[in-house]
């Protein structure tokens, strides 16, 4: 049998000298999943049920949104500007 050349698995000298080279990158602060969800519901004009922290239930279509609030169009009732911090959860009606 002929001896085979085996490659040793070990970090390179630059990785040993520079500890930053082996650190994992941190995930992004924002995934844009929330923006994608709102845009999808706005484009399809989906009727949404929004439950507020105090238990009040709102039904309407999301017209627009920004970082802190949603504008909800309601049929037969006045349109509302709802702060996201007051929303407990929401779902498609």
Buried (B, 14 or more C-beta within 10 A) or exposed (E): EEEEEEEEEEEEEEEEEEEEEEEEEEEEEEEEEEEEEBEEBBEEEEBBEBBBEEEEEBEBBBEEBEEEBBBBBEEEEEEBEBEEEEBEEBEEE
